[in-house]
Amino acid sequence: MTEDNNPQSGTQENTDEARVEREQHIPTTGELQLDERSSLQRVGGLSTELTDVTEVEYRQLRLERVVLVGVWTQGSTTAQADSSMAELAALAETAGSEVLEGLIQRRDKPDPATYIGSGKAHELREIVLATGADTVICDGELTPAQLTALEKVVKVKVIDRTALILDIFAQHATSREGKAQVALAQMEYMLPRLRGWGESMSRQAGGRAGSNGGVGLRGPGETKIETDRRRIRERTAKLRREIREMKTSRNTKRSKRKQAIAQSVTIVGYTNAGKSSLINRMTGSGVLVHNALFATLDPTTRRMTLEDGRELVITDTVGFVRHLPTQLVEAFRSTLEEVADADLLLHIVDGSDPIPTDQISAVRTVIEQVVSEEKAAAPPEILVINKIDVADPLVLAQLRGLFPNAVFISTVTGEGIEELFVAIREAIARHDVHVSVRVPYSRGDLVSRIHAEGDVLTERHGAHGTAITATVPSGLARQLATLAIPEAAEQ
């Protein structure tokens, strides 16, 4: 009787323990952010918009049921065209839409009038009617004239790749600075594309407008579209001032970090390459990890200590993408400065991507642009190929041949993480500085840091302090600069 009850009691105890563990689990910041995003869902079929779809200028941007359109230009391969359309579909799904159909046209260059040819535009109209789509997304940045002309043909909302990315950024921005940067980028994109309900946007202030000027000085005043443009310019100027103020605060925090730690490591890479997963694996933190494009917009900084005692500050940055809108590069300049100011870059690549070399080229293009604008030297880079647990072995073999110094890892299984730590230590050690300093006895903390983070060559105790010659990280060397012993005194 007793023996029969033991298994049941053991099972009950295990169940109770599991329940207690679940109740005691403290959610990480990333889990809370993911729950917050999941709590807001788009509900289709509840629109109360006007049925007159010819007036599309003020229709709400509803990314629910979309058709994708791309132009396969000269110089692109079939694989690149397919990869670009697959990425556009992933962007659309990240924005909360349902992709119904995709259309690619082979052309030497996009049509200057309607992006795609007139015949293909009417074919697109038939696809929109057949699928019931409410939005067309073009895989490129369209001019205002192209948007207007294509909308007149397909008679539904048309947006381009830039507007889609801006919409995703607007959904995912959480910090005050991130929201301000996205708002600035959206307004700069919107300004040349303002248009409205025909004559209503051109109406002028009639009647007694300008009556204070007397006879002959009554003017028409501003049209509606001119008023909107003026308000956008005023709002843009205000946002720029706010971002400059936030940049000052960020620079202050960054300079304090440089004084407090040895080296700064910045993680860069294509969107959804696994940057946040890597920082979690390396530091054990709870940064938001989400299988979606542009899940991370605000830079996240974490501190860690290597086995040799060196302290690092690791920063997770916004992901890059092919044809990253210039408005975003401009708006996120203060965030991207983390790249130019880093002591070491970890360039993360999605090894499971069909064409990972295109990702590498796209990221390096943005890095070169940021570094050149900051007038700084490019930081050293470690190329890290992630997701080797799901990548094609043939693609990995090709990457090993193309990039023999790259580190291959999996943030899911942990494979290759130790090799990555070794590569980081070796890369940081190359920038160590030889110093000869006299440290006052009141600064024993600096002596401890020199022993912990550097390689001490000689150490002598004198009347005025401890004279040390050592090889130390560059960050610590900057902090010790005021304690340097002159060469004459040293001899």
Secondary structure, 3 states (H helix, E strand, C coil): CHHHHHHHHHHHHHHHHHHHHHHHCCCCHHHHHHHHHHCCCCCCCCCCCCCCCCCCCCCCCCCCEEEEEEEECCCCCHHHHHHHHHHHHHHHHHCCCEEEEEEEEECCCCECCCECCHHHHHHHHHHHHHHCCCEEEECCCCCHHHHHHHHHHHCCEEEEHHHHHHHHHHHHCCCHHHHHHHHHHHHHHHHHHCCCCHHHHHCCCCCCCCHHHCCCCCCCCCCHHHHHHHHHHHHHHHHHHHHHHHHHHHHHHHHHHHHHCCEEEEEEEECCCCHHHHHHHHHCCCCCCCCCCCCCCCCEEEEEECCCCCEEEEEECCCECCCCCHHHHHHCHHHHHHHHCCCEEEEEEECCCCCHHHHHHHHHHHHHHHHHHHCCCCCCEEEEEECCCCCCHHHHHHHHHHCCCCEECCCCCCCCHHHHHHHHHHHHHCCCEEEEEEECCCCHHHHHHHHHHCEEEEEEECCCCEEEEEEECHHHHHHCHHHECCHHHHC
